[in-house]
Structures are given as C-alpha cells and as structure tokens.
Amino acid sequence: MSVPSAPLAPESLAGIAERVDVRIERLLRHEVERWSALDADLFEPVDAIRELVMAGGKRLRPAFCQWAYVAGGGDPADALVVDAGAALELLHTFALIHDDIMDGSTVRRGMHSVHRNFEARHAIRDWRGEGRRFGEGVAILVGDLAFVYADLLLANAPRPALDVFTELRLEVNIGQYLDLLGTVRGGVSVDQARRICLYKSGKYTIERPLHLGAALAGRLDELGPVLSAYGIPLGEAFQLRDDLLGAFGDAALTGKPVGEDIREGKPTALYAFAAGAADGTAAKLLADRFGAPDLTQAEVGELQAIFESTGARRQVECCIDRLVEKALGALDGAGLDGEARPRLTELASFVAGRQY
C-alpha cells in the first residue's frame, strides 16, 4: 500500500473547526462577562485563552473525535460531540500554555506566548516585583482555567467517555514529564524517544480523541481495538512530523522560531538517530552544542546539516511513511459507519505530510 501525500488540510477540517470555535467563543464570551462583572481585571486571563485558541491550530483532535463518533453511528452536528471537540481543544490550549512555560518559549502561533505576554504587561504598567515570575504565574493560572473549562464542556458526557478523557489527561502529563527528563539528561535512545512521542503527543492527539468519539457513541468496546490499531502508529507519526518541523520547519507556517527544538535540546528520534550515526567533529558538535542555551543561528544550521548528513532526517521520514501505512492498513475491512473511513484516511495523509 502506498501512503498518499496530502500537504493541504482536508476540507472537512474547516467545518469541524467552525463548530468547535463557535462553541468555545460562546463559552468564553459568557465567562468574560461573568467575571468582568465581578472585577474588570478578570477580563484578561479568560480572554488570553480565547486569543490563543483563535490564533490558529489545526483542530485535529476534534476531527478524530468526530469521525470516530460518526464511525459509531453518531451525527457530526450533535452538540455532544461538538462539546467534546471544544473540550479537547481547550485541553490542548492548557497543554500549550504550560509547555511554553516549561520550555521557555517566547512565541506561539505567531504571537507572544501567554507568559511572555503577561510579563510584557507587567513591564508596561510598571508593577512591583519580578515580571518573569508574574508572567509565568498568570500563565499557569490561565492554563488551569482552560483545563477546567474543558472539564465543564464534558460535564454531560457518559461515564465511559469521562474515563477516556481522564486517561488522556494522565497520559499527556506523564509524557510531558518524560520529555522534560529526556531534555535535562541530554541523551536518549531511539526507543526512549519514540516512547516520549507516544505519550507526550501521539496518544493524546489521535488515539484517545478517537476513543472519546467512540465512547460518546456507545461503541468503545466494539471499535476501540481498530481505532487503536489506526491511532497509535498515526499518533507516533504525528509527533515525528512535529519533531521534523521543530528542527526544520518554516517559522511563517509553524508560528514558532526555526530550530526551536534544537535550541531546547528536545529528546527526539531525529536527535537519537543522528547521535547514533555521527562521529568525529559532528559527534562532538552534537554532544557539546545540541540544547545549548546560547546556540547561535549559524550553529543551528550546522546541527541541521548533521541531521541531514547522518541520514537521521531520512530515517524519520521513512518511519513516518511506515507508521502511516500501518495506520491505513488497520482501516481495511474495519466496520466503520458513514464517512468515517475516507475521512480518517484523509487525516492520516495530512498528518504525514503537513508543513505546520
């Protein structure tokens, strides 16, 4: 089976994004009005969530949730699955905000990250204390608010769906710890890097949203195995593509600085493949400068060249192809209702070839 190439987002994503965005806007508009009536200063933290959500994002998690719901016989316009998609997007917002604090990232979706935004407000208003601590403290609270709003949107979901959502949240936090640990230790094997891929992003981006949709349709026990067979390899492929974009991506498309993962010393499979193959000067440069806080743009270019010359970039690309092929193979003969199978095939192609 050949893996189709689809660098453009599937058209179906636009409709899903619109429904989810309208739901989030309605919720946050109500919350802004509610808390601003108590104190005008409370506009800012809630609006920071709205601003980040509406600044971009692919809405992949709501899409996987919706098509699994459709696979189980559900209506894509059902308020229950729209709320679930909005909950997934707000949970993702929580994760992005906290991730930016942990990584010290200054830019997200082409604008200041939330903690840097509030740090700048502290400076402009000439407030007391340390601006960095204020910015990071507020951003933690803003992320926590997004987490709570995600829970609020799923309040009426059936118990099996809530159990999936709980597992999703546990896995993303465990994966983030593995990522932090791998970064500070300064070296991971390919197997360790792939485990981080799976738990930091893969399961929470694809497998668990699929399970959530099936649980909302009341068919998780029946559809869970095939959705996992599709979602686990595709989730790893998603994160491997993210790793390539973190090292080589176009800032105008990704909304983040070029080579950000290189500067942060992310424990990616790309790095692990390169470290295992490099020798001489290349090995020393990887050991000494990968993840260095004072890394120059020229050195980023040198490390990118090592990823190319060692074949690491090509190895990751081959892994992505194999994983997507495996995911698509899982859909063969699967008893999925309605449009689910062709739409999941489209999403797999997009995940494999996206440039943002």
Secondary structure, DSSP 8 states (H G I E B T S, - for coil): -------S--THHHHHHHHHHHHHHHHHHHHHHHHHHH-GGGHHHHHHHHHHHHT----HHHHHHHHHHHHTT--TT-HHHHHHHHHHHHHHHHHHHHHHHHHT--EETTEE-HHHHHHHHHHHTT-SS-HHHHHHHHHHHHHHHHHHHHHHHTTTS-HHHHHHHHHHHHHHHHHHHHHHHHHHHT---HHHHHHHHIIIIIIIIIIHHHHHHHHHTT-HHHHHHHHHHHHHHHHHHHHHHHHHHHHH--HHHHSS-TTHHHHHT---HHHHHHHHH--HHHHHHHHHHTT-TT--HHHHHHHHHHHHHTTHHHHHHHHHHHHHHHHHHHHTT----TTHHHHHHHHHHHHHH---
